[in-house]
Amino acid sequence: MSTSMQSDYKAKTASGRIAHYVDQRVGASGVIKEFGRKIFPDHWSFMFGEVALYSLVILIISGTFLTFFFNPTMTSVTYDGSYVPMKGTHMSGAYASTLDISFDVRGGLLIRQIHHWAALMFMMAMSVHMLRVFFTGAFRRPRELNWVVGATLLIVGILAGFTGYSLPDDVLSGNGLRIIDGIFKAIPLVGTYLSLFFFGGEFPGTAVIGRLYTLHIMIIPALLLLLVAIHMFMVVLHKHTQYPGPGRTENNVVGFPVGPVYAAKAGGFFFIVFGIIAFLGATFTINAIWNYGPYDPSPVQAGTQPDWYVGFGDGALRLWPGVWPWPWEFEFLGGTWVLSVLLPFALMAGSVMMAMVFWPWIERWVTKDDRVHNILDRPRNAPFRTGVGVAGIIGYSALMIAASSDLIATHFHVSLNDVAYWLRFTFVFGPLIGFLITQRICLALQRKDRELVLHGIETGQVVQLPHGEFIEVHKPLDEYRRYKLVSFESPAPIPAQPNKKGKIGLMEKTRAGLSKIWFEDRVIAVTPAELEAAHHDHHGPAIDKKQKGSLEQ
Amino acid sequence: MKALSQKRRHPLAVLVLLALALLLSGGLYAVATATNEAKAATSTSYSAEDIAEGQKLFLANCATCHGVDAEGTTDGTSLIGVGAAAVDFQVGTGRMPMQMQGVQAQIKPGQFNDEQIMQLSAYVASLGAGPTIPEEQYLDVSQGDAANGAKVFLANCAMCHNAAGVGGALTRGKYAPTLMGVSEKHIYEAMETGPQNMPVFNDANITPEEKRDVITYLKSQEVNTSVGGFKLGSLGPVSEGLLIWTLGLVIVIGFTLWLTSRAA
C-alpha cells in the first residue's frame, strides 16, 4: 500500500505484477488480510444461513432470466402458443407470457421451476437457520439486533414470495390476491381506501400485476439485499458464536480462517445448493400454472393454497370460527368491522410473529441476564427456552397445516370440519402440551449427562472381586467429552428485587413469578468435587440425584 | 275488438286469463326443458324382458333402501324419473349398491356385469322419463375440442374437482372424487344426473357437445406426459411445501454433515 513498498517490491511473474499493480491502486490485500483471517467455527447446523444466502443468489440469477420473457401486463390477449387446452382463450398478457415461458421459451420451464423451488428453499433455510439461532441462544447479547434483522428478512422474504406467487395471473394467484384484498378491507376505517389504492380501483382492476412486478423485481429484492448486507456485517462485527468445547471461551473463536480453505468450501457449497435446487427444478413440477387457467374473479378452485410460508396466515383464516358463537362483524364508526378476518391475522398469525421478534428482550427481562454470550447453549441446557421454541413450532405448524385442511380431509378420509376442530384444539393446547413434554425431556437429558459424567459409560463387563462382590466396569469419559457435558450454567430463579424506592412493583412481581417457573426445575452441571466423590466410590452415586435441593450450589 | 273490451269485466274473464297464463308459462317451461324431454322420449329401446329381469335384480339388491316400487324410503331416495343414466353411473362405478350408509356413496369394484346394469337401467327407466345413456357420438373424444373443454371445466367443475381434476374436499366428510381414470360415459352421466352432492349440468346448461369437450380435456390431461417432471399428485403448493421440508431438507442436511465431517 505504501509508496515505499512500491519501490521495494518487484513481482517475478506476470500475474504477480498484475496483482501488485491492482493492489497498489485498490488496496485489496489489506481487506483480504483482515477478512481472510477471520475465523469461523465449523458445524453443520451453522450452514443454513449460507443455504439461504445462496438460494437468494440463485433466485436473483434465475429471476433475471425470467424478466427477459415475462410481460407484466393485464391487457387482454388471445393465447396462440403451444399449449393446446388454452388455445384461443382470452387471458392477460402476464398469464400468456408465463405460458410462453413454460412452453415456448427454450429452458424457460426449467428456469421457472428453479426460481420457484429456490424460493421455497430460501424460506425453508431461513426458517431452519432461525430455529438454530433460537434453540442455541445465539440471539443473546450482543446479537439481539441481528436477530431482529433476521426476523425482518423472514417477513420481507414472505412478501417477496407472495408478490412472485401473484405474478402469473392464473386462477390460483388471483385467489391469493383476492384474500389480500379481503385482508386490506378488514383493516378498520382505512381498509377500503387501502384496497382501492393498492389495486388502482376495484379488485382486480388492471394495475395490480404491474405494481406487484415493480415490488417483486426491484423494491423487495433491494430491501432483501440491504438487510442481508447488514446481517452479514453484524456477523463479522460480532464474530460467530460457537458450541461449548475445550479451549473455547467467550473471548475466542475456534475454527478455520476464511482464506483459503473456508472460502473454497463455501464457494463449493454454493454450487452444491445450486445443484440441489436444479435437481428439484428438473425433476418435480412446481406451480403448474397451465392447469389453473387465466384469472377470473368468479371461481375458486378446490385445493387452492398459498406457498407453505404464507400457509400460517391462510390457516389462521380457516381456523377462526365464522359465526360461532356470534357473527364476528359489527357496524361501528360508519364502517363494518370484519373481525373474522382481522382477528386471525392480528391475533393468531400476528402474535406468533411478534413473540418471535421480541423474544430476546422477553428472555433478558425475565432472566436479568445481560451478559455477552459467544458460547452457545446446548438446547437441553436451557429447558425453558427449548420448551418455548417447541411450543412456537407447534402453534405455527397448526396454523400452517390448517391451510391444507381440505387435502387432509380427502387424503385421510376424514371430515373437513373435524380437521378444523382438531387443529383449533392443537393451536390452543398443543403449545402447552409440547412445552411441558419438551421441558421434561430436556431435564431428563441433563440428568443423563450427569450420570454419564459421574459414572462413565457402562461397558457391560461384570467383574467378580476377590472377596466375592460383583461390579460392572464403567469406562470414564475422556476429558474432551466430559468438558462438553459439564460446561454450562444452570441459573437459579431470581426473586423479586425492590427498586430504588425499596418497593416491589407489579412488573417485578410478574418477572419474579416467571423467573420461578423458568428456573424452578433445573439440573446443575457436575462440579469437580462431585466428580471426585464419585470416583472414590465405586458402588454408586455419591449423591442422591433425585433430591434437587442437594444439588443447589 | 269492441266485443273483447265489453267482455273484459265478465266474471269468468279472470279464469280465462289465469288459464292463458298457465298455458303460456307451462308451454315456455316445456320448451325450455325440451332438450331433456326429447332425450327421455327416445329411451324406449329396452325390451320388456330387460325390464322384467331388471325388476328382479332391483327387488333382490336395491329394494331394501329404495322401496319395492322404487318409491324411496327413509334410507334411500325415490328412483322414479332418475333415468337410465343415473343407474348406469351409480351401479356402473360400483357406488350402488352402497357399501354402507354414510355421507356419500363410496366407489368400489362393480357388483354387476354390463348386462345386469343394462337391465337395472331398463327397469328404472320404465318407471318414469329421465336422462338416458349418452349417445356414442357425445363420448367420442376425437370429435371434441380440448381448449373449449378446458374453459368449460375451469368455469364449472374445478371449484370442487380441483383444476387438475384430482378431486377436493366438501363439508362434513363429503368430497368431490378424482376424475382421472373415470370412463367417458360415466363422466357424461355424472354431469347429466348430478350424483351425490354434485349439481346437475343439464343439456341447457352445458350442451352435449360441450360435455364432450370437457371429457376430451380430461382425457387429454390423463394421457399428457407431465412437462415439468413428477406431478406430486397435482395438488399444488401443499405437496410442494411438503417436498421441500422432507426431501429438500434431508438433502441439504446430508451435504452440511458431509462438509463439516472433517472438522477439527
Interface residues (C-beta under 8 A of the other chain):
Chain A: D42 H43 W44 S45 M47 F48 V51 V84 P85 M86 K87 G88 T89 S102 F103 L109 Q113 H116 W117 L120 M121 M124 A125 V128 V171 L172 V254 G255 F256 K265 G268 F269 I272 V273 I276 F279 L280 A282 T283 F284 T285 I286 N287 A288 N291 Y292 G293 D296 S298 P299 V300 Q301 A302 G303 T304 Q305 P306 D307 W308 G311 A403 S404 S405 D406 L407 A409 T410 H413 V414 S415 L416 N417 D418
Chain B: V103 A146 A147 G149 A150 K151 L154 A155 A158 M159 C160 H161 N162 A163 A164 V166 G167 G168 A169 L170 T171 R172 G173 Y175 A176 Y217 S220 S226 V227 G228 G229 F230 K231 L232 S234 L235 G236 P237 V238 E240 G241 L243 I244 W245 L247 G248 L249 I251 V252 I253 F255 T256 L257 L259 T260 A263 A264
